[in-house]
Amino acid sequence: MKINTHNANPNFTLVLPGPCQAACDFCFWKREKEEGAFVKSLKRVLKKLPPIISQISISGGEPTLSPVFEDTMKLIRKAKKRGQIRKVVLTTNGINLMQKDLTGIDHVNISRHALSDTENKEIFKTKNVPSIKELKEITKYVNKFGIDVNFNIVLTEGANISNATCWASFAKELNVNSLTFRNQYGCYDQSKIQLDIIEEGYKPASISECPVCKTVVYFFEGMKFKFHASDYEPTESDKFDSDEVYELILQPTGDLTRDWEAKKIILKRKVRNEKK
């Protein structure tokens, strides 16, 4: 498989088929039906994956609720063992994390969008998300696998604008290693939390950006703060060539695409009556 990209290490995202117990307004996920072609497609794609791609991100839905989570992890562990994959990142709301074998995962992002349990549940639109008390046990469990934990916070109007000091204290209390604040797609404005850090006189530790995203990192009160902004569909940018890959995405259907809308297919899933 040949891909055209200017990224040093383009990401390979697996969007696992299956449900999510939450219904966040900002999430693209609407599908619940399991597609049986996913695992077969992943096995096929791993055989064709170019060496430039060595990082996998596992997403969903809620990936730990996916019926193919264990089978997916078996394939990933084999790919890591043979040196094909260097880093594996799991993004989850934490609901089923302590029931999973996390061997082979290098980094866990847990979605937590507000300091209080009440506000957090309102954003998730479900009561079935981990509480502060439960998150303490979850981070302890994840750390036992030698995995660091990051909180992913999608910035929503009014709900999570507490100051940077409050967020730093909250993360330390829950034994979290870093915080990532994500603007909603298409917004590149500095958040109140980032402005708090700037007003305190802190300078960025790093700034990375491409035509469709930007990440600024600070070390504030002993905590790593990351502020990320991006466009939803990088392939729609006129700053990319028509066939250029920003990241590869394995859709729940088993199709390999270079866009989230699954319109730009690189490798189509095999159907039952196709010849091998």
VEXFI-565905 format. One record per atom (N, C-alpha, C): y, x, z; residue in one letter. Coordinates in steps of 0.001 Angstrom, whole numbers, plus 500000, padded with zeros to 6 digits. Example, Ala and Ser with C-alpha at 12.3 -4.5 7.8 and 13.67 -1.06 7.14 Angstrom:
# residues 2
494310513190507800a
495500512300507800a
496700513200507800a
497750512850507080s
498940513670507140s
500030512900507870s
***
This chain:
# residues 276
498808500841500000m
500000500000500000m
501246500880500000m
502100500701499001k
503342501453498928k
504509500545499303k
505395501053500139i
506568500282500508i
507824501114500298i
508897500432499979n
510190501062499780n
511045500779501008n
511368501815501775t
512163501625502987t
512965502876503284t
514144502690503905h
514908503852504353h
514766504039505867h
513990503146506536n
513746503287507970n
512838504476508237n
513115505208509301a
512271506347509663a
510894505875510121a
510854504734510807n
509582504193511306n
509670502673511340n
509507502021510194p
509622500562510164p
508578499899511047p
508945498810511657n
508070498111512589n
507092497215511841n
505937497016512446f
504940496079511940f
504747495008513013f
505240493796512753t
505193492714513731t
504047491761513435t
503252491494514461l
502175490525514356l
502621489228515015l
502758488179514238v
503123486873514793v
501830486090514979v
501307486148516199l
499990485562516457l
500022484041516346l
498994483462515715p
498914481999515663p
498586481426517029p
499073480235517286g
498818479594518571g
500084478994519136g
499981478344520285p
501107477597520843p
502042478446521689p
503118477828522129c
503978478348523189c
504311477172524089c
504252477407525387q
504507476317526335q
505988476003526470q
506845476910525951a
508295476718526055a
508860476119524770a
510131475748524821a
510790475150523657a
512246475609523595a
512463476922523640c
513818477474523643c
514568477089522364c
515818476724522507d
516620476303521360d
516770477402520312d
516833478661520766f
517116479765519857f
515870480325519177f
514684479831519524c
513449480398518989c
513096479766517655c
512570480587516738f
512189480098515418f
510837479383515438f
510049479560516507w
508661479124516508w
508535477607516550w
507853477054515567k
507639475602515529k
506167475249515317k
505356476234514908r
503974475967514550r
503050476064515756r
502002475247515748e
501017475304516832e
499603475477516294e
499403475241515014k
498060475259514439k
497533476686514311k
496301476895514735e
495667478201514557e
495241478366513104e
495488479535512554e
495037479855511214e
493912480887511317e
492719480529510844g
491546481381510998g
491599482669510207g
492528482781509262a
492583483968508405a
493271485147509069a
493881484961510224f
494748485987510798f
494006487290511098f
492901487217511826v
492190488429512238v
491626489170511029v
491071488435510067k
490559489069508851k
491691489763508091k
492843489131508055s
493986489734507366s
494455490993508073s
494489490963509422l
494912492134510175l
493976493314509908l
492687493058509897k
491711494116509621k
491951494699508228k
492225493835507274r
492476494259505892r
493767495058505772r
494808494586506438v
496110495250506362v
496062496630507013v
495370496741508143l
495278498032508829l
494646499102507938l
493747498690507054k
493125499638506130k
494109500120505070k
495122499290504802k
496068499599503735k
497419500106504238k
497610500089505548l
498912500399506121l
499329501841505811l
500523502058505276p
500964503425504988p
501251504197506268p
501106505521506248p
501284506335507461p
502661506231508091p
503685505850507310i
505038505763507854i
505133504697508945i
504209503738508946i
504228502664509948i
503223502989511044i
503731503242512248s
502858503616513362s
503157502821514624s
504025501803514512q
504347500974515679q
504063499518515377q
503388498853516299i
503076497430516177i
503753496659517295i
504363495544516931s
504916494612517913s
504102493321517861s
503681492855519027i
502891491626519113i
503781490505519615i
503860489438518820s
504778488346519133s
504062487021518896s
504841485931518947g
504273484605518711g
505390483621518421g
505229482376518802g
504538481726519867g
504514482551521153g
503642482152522023e
503348482951523210e
502033483665522951e
502072484979522666p
500865485683522214p
499705485627523188p
499972485586524503t
498862485561525461t
498142484213525483t
498731483195524858l
498076481899524721l
497356481764523381l
497490482754522521s
496882482691521198s
495368482831521294s
494611482037520541p
493145482157520552p
492645483455519922p
493534484203519254v
493109485454518614v
493661486687519337v
494209486518520532f
494811487659521230f
493785488767521480f
492628488420522031e
491624489435522363e
491108490143521110e
490822489372520050d
490340489977518808d
491398490895518201d
492650490488518301t
493746491316517803t
493815492630518563t
493706492560519889m
493775493770520706m
492600494711520426m
491434494176520131k
490279495032519803k
490579495861518563k
491168495231517559l
491506495943516323l
492599496979516568l
493562496631517404i
494659497561517694i
494144498778518465i
493264498547519427r
492715499678520189r
491963500641519278r
491223500090518332k
490505500949517381k
491486501741516523k
492575501100516100a
493587501776515283a
494273502889516068a
494497502650517363k
495094503701518205k
494121504855518414k
492852504528518581k
491843505552518834k
491720506510517658k
491856505986516441r
491754506857515271r
493098507476514878r
494136507237515712g
495428507879515509g
496331507209514505g
495959506013514054q
496766505314513051q
498016504693513665q
497875504144514869i
498981503486515559i
499377504312516771i
500679504541516911r
501196505362518001r
501687504522519167r
502348503396518889k
502973502597519948k
502726501115519709k
502426500404520803v
502185498963520736v
503075498266521762v
503849497302521298v
504789496569522146v
504392495091522180v
504284494550523371l
503968493134523538l
505180492396524073l
505570491316523381t
506660490457523847t
506082489121524285t
506375488731525527t
505734487572526151t
506682486929527150t
506436485667527478n
507196485076528583n
506462485260529903n
505302485919529864g
504586486300531073g
503589485303531592g
503488484133530966i
502737483026531531i
501265483361531796i
500644484128530921n
499207484349531018n
498876485840531121n
499870486641531453l
499753488092531350l
498713488674532300l
498617488132533498m
497715488700534501m
496249488357534245m
495995487542533239q
494616487235532868q
494149488070531681q
494978489032531250k
494670489799530051k
494426491273530351k
493535491864529553d
493332493310529578d
494420493925528698d
495308494696529296l
496458495237528575l
496218496659528068l
494990497111528118t
494662498445527609t
495063498561526137t
495773499625525806g
496225499838524433g
497670499465524199g
498269498735525146i
499678498366525041i
500523499432525737i
501638499802525121d
502501500861525659d
503765500340526325d
504188499146525967h
505466498623526470h
505395497106526458h
505879496482527518v
505889495014527602v
507310494507527761v
507696493594526876n
508947492853527008n
508634491479527595n
509249491158528720i
509086489830529308i
510403489066529154i
510321487893528565s
511512487075528373s
511929486445529697s
513165486718530078r
513743486136531301r
515220485955531017r
515683484715530923h
516999484462530364h
518081484109531383h
517738484045532663a
518735483765533699a
518250484326535028a
519179484551535942l
518821485107537244l
518072484095538112l
518505482868538111s
517859481865538967s
516697481203538236s
515685480808539009d
514542480116538420d
514956478797537776d
515890478102538397t
516319476802537871t
516935476943536491t
517884477854536347e
518532478055535046e
517551478585534010e
516661479466534443n
515688480033533522n
514788478949532935n
514319478039533787k
513463476946533320k
514217476007532387k
515502475813532648e
516300474954531776e
516425475543530374e
516546476864530293i
516653477517528983i
515308477462528253i
514219477712528996f
512891477648528397f
512469476207528089f
513114475249528722k
512789473835528579k
511359473531529016k
510950474206530094t
509660473934530704t
509664474495532125t
508903473860532992k
508741474390534352k
507621475431534400k
506895475530533307n
505708476382533265n
506044477793532760n
506960478460533459v
507268479869533220v
507263480577534578v
506979481874534600p
506872482572535882p
508158482525536705p
507998482305537998s
509118482335538937s
509415483780539315s
510483483987540067i
510825485327540546i
509667485911541359i
509108485107542237k
507981485569543059k
506801485982542188k
506503485179541179e
505386485486540290e
505662486717539432e
506912486892539027l
507262488045538204l
507047489363538950l
507259489352540258k
507007490561541052k
505545490974540953k
504653489998541002e
503228490287540884e
502860490692539462e
503518490083538491i
503244490396537082i
503641491824536748i
504833492247537174t
505269493611536877t
504362494630537573t
503914494302538772k
502979495185539493k
501677495320538712k
501180494200538189y
499949494206537402y
500116495040536130y
501211494842535419v
501464495579534171v
501574497078534441v
502293497443535508n
502472498859535851n
501145499559536132n
500153498836536624k
498852499439536916k
498172499964535655k
498566499437534500f
498038499916533224f
498850501098532682f
499836501551533468g
500700502631533007g
501742502170532012g
502098500886532080i
503013500282531117i
504347499957531790i
505438500306531132d
506748499944531655d
507117498536531203d
508027497914531953v
508424496525531693v
509917496448531418v
510254495727530370n
511640495426530020n
511833493913530072n
512973493470530581f
513333492056530487f
514160491838529228f
513730490882528406n
514497490448527243n
515336489237527641n
516636489343527515i
517533488240527867i
518308487827526629i
518018486637526093v
518806486114524981v
520055485479525571v
521206485933525106l
522471485474525672l
522774484056525208l
522830483142526158t
523145481749525871t
524405481356526624t
525160480488526045e
526474480139526588e
526376479580528005e
527009480264528948g
527154479749530297g
526007480039531251g
524784480233530729a
523626480289531619a
523347481664532189a
523685482729531481n
523286484053531948n
524437485063531890n
525625484617532274i
526803485485532197i
527127486152533540i
526175486154534466s
526387486878535723s
526733488320535418s
527423488984536363n
527905490329536047n
526782491354536009n
527114492535535492a
526124493583535283a
525491494040536591a
526268494084537669t
525734494504538955t
524640493558539442t
524845492255539264c
523832491275539661c
522537491470538880c
522658491723537586w
521477491930536758w
520763493222537143w
521507494279537446a
520895495544537855a
520103495356539150a
520677494664540106s
519998494418541385s
518755493566541187s
518862492560540338f
517745491663540041f
516575492451539438f
516869493319538469a
515825494098537805a
515138495052538778a
515931495689539638k
515348496614540621k
514446495866541595k
514862494677542003e
514069493872542932e
512701493534542341e
512656493353541020l
511414492962540360l
510680494146539730l
511138495371540039n
510485496591539537n
510450496664538015n
511551496251537410v
511694496303535955v
512403497600535576v
511999498203534453n
512539499502534054n
513818499419533235n
514009498309532518s
515182498196531656s
515484496737531356s
516694496498530865l
517142495160530486l
517667495207529056l
517244494269528239t
517765494163526879t
518439492817526709t
519728492851526460f
520500491624526225f
520648491442524717f
520189490317524234r
520184490063522791r
521154488945522437r
522099489275521576n
522960488231521026n
522122487317520146n
522530486075520025q
521870485209519077q
522192485699517666q
521282485439516741y
521345486043515414y
522714485865514751y
523203486953514181g
524453486925513431g
525691487194514251g
525564487274515586c
526710487523516460c
526698488989516900c
527808489685516637y
527917491102517009y
529008491326518062y
529468490259518700d
530508490380519724d
529945491022520991d
530784491731521720q
530379492285523009q
530311491162524040q
529220491127524804s
529047490098525824s
529876490437527057s
530023489454527949k
530728489679529213k
530054490790530018k
528727490820529977i
527994491826530751i
528277493225530221i
528311493373528911q
528633494675528332q
530068495071528657q
530969494107528605l
532376494386528929l
532534494792530391l
531704494213531285d
531707494629532701d
531439496130532820d
530433496587532087i
530039497996532147i
531126498894531563i
531703498460530468i
532776499237529831i
533987499338530751i
534335498217531398e
535504498201532292e
535297499082533515e
534033499319533891e
533729500216535005e
533811501685534598e
534073501919533314g
534253503290532836g
532994503970532337g
531930503220532145y
530675503818531662y
530717503997530147y
530214505138529685k
530136505435528267k
528719505166527767k
528574504815526480p
527227504591525943p
526387505860525980p
525126505710526347a
524191506834526277a
523744507046524839a
523675505958524070s
523318506055522657s
523782504807521924s
524021504977520639i
524353503859519752i
523520504039518488i
522713503052518146s
521947503099516911s
522232501844516099s
522349502016514805e
522639500858513967e
522141501078512549e
521911499974511879c
521543499970510468c
522393498875509820c
522214498593508546p
523048497558507910p
522956496178508555p
521863495892509292v
521691494533509812v
521414494478511310v
521648495563512037c
521434495513513484c
522219496623514182c
522402496457515493k
523086497465516292k
522571497382517731k
522283498540518328t
521847498611519716t
522669499656520451t
523251499249521581v
524034500155522415v
523360500246523780v
523165501477524274v
522458501709525531v
523395502327526563v
523331501797527791y
524078502343528929y
523106502581530080y
523449503512530960f
522763503650532246f
523758503251533323f
523516502089533918f
524474501486534852f
523780501195536173f
524289501781537250e
523754501572538597e
522240501801538644e
521803502866537973g
520393503238537997g
519495502416537100g
520077501582536256m
519287500714535384m
519683500954533922m
518703500918533043k
518953501042531608k
519304499670531039k
520496499555530482f
520969498334529843f
521025498556528330f
520388497666527580k
520463497726526117k
521087496433525602k
522027496576524687f
522675495414524069f
522358495434522580f
521695494370522123h
521189494348520755h
521752493155519996h
522158493418518776a
522627492360517876a
521995492583516511a
521668491497515821s
521047491646514509s
521216490383513683s
520959490533512394d
520883489380511509d
519459488831511553d
519312487550511259y
517995486926511336y
517070487429510235y
517566487449509002e
516746487796507848e
517311489017507151e
516917490216507569p
517461491448506964p
517309491504505456p
516245490917504922t
516007490993503483t
517029490196502679t
517824489361503352e
518865488607502662e
520153489414502510e
520218490565503162s
521421491382503099s
521551492048501733s
522779492081501200d
523002492745499918d
523021494266500074d
522855494740501325k
522809496176501576k
521402496747501415k
520428495863501136f
519063496294500898f
518685496045499448f
517832496896498902d
517290496671497567d
516392495445497581d
516184494870496409s
515445493607496321s
514007493718496821s
513424494930496752d
512040495095497202d
511940495933498478d
513066496187499133e
513060497087500276e
512497496410501531e
511746497177502309v
511123496668503525v
511907497132504738v
512373496186505541y
513001496499506824y
511925496541507907y
511016495585507852e
509830495582508697e
508753494750508023e
507494495028508348l
506389494226507863l
506056493157508890l
505718491965508424i
505405490857509329i
504098490210508892i
503116490216509789l
501880489494509526l
502033488092510086l
502113487126509195q
502359485744509571q
501107485107510181q
501267484017510937p
500109483321511526p
499094482882510475p
499551482679509261t
498666482269508162t
497789483407507669t
498168484663508007g
497453485817507490g
498158486490506338g
499239485906505844d
500026486547504786d
500856487680505371d
500944488798504653l
501806489913505044l
503096489800504260l
504225489722504977t
505510489515504323t
506524490554504803t
507675490562504154r
508773491408504611r
509949490564505095r
509690489286505352d
510718488398505878d
510086487402506839d
510911486880507770w
510412485949508781w
510106484567508206w
510774484194507127e
510559482877506529e
509300482834505672e
508653483993505506a
507394484086504757a
507556483708503286a
508719484012502738k
508960483747501319k
508667484973500457k
508700486146501077k
508560487391500316k
507265488080500721k
506208487678500022i
504857488109500366i
504541489460499726i
504020490364500544i
503575491668500067i
502078491648499775i
501329491008500677l
499875490925500535l
499442489540500993l
498876488775500073k
498484487404500399k
497110487389501059k
496935486486502019r
495646486368502703r
494562485975501711r
493347486373502001k
492228485964501195k
491739484595501640k
491386483772500692v
490824482463501011v
489323482512500799v
488623481512501305r
487165481563501387r
486493481760500025r
487032481142498977n
486358481234497695n
486781482456496885n
487632483323497499e
488021484541496817e
486903485569496916e
486776486377495873k
485824487482495914k
486349488590496778k
485490489230497536k
485880490339498403k
486183491573497557k
***
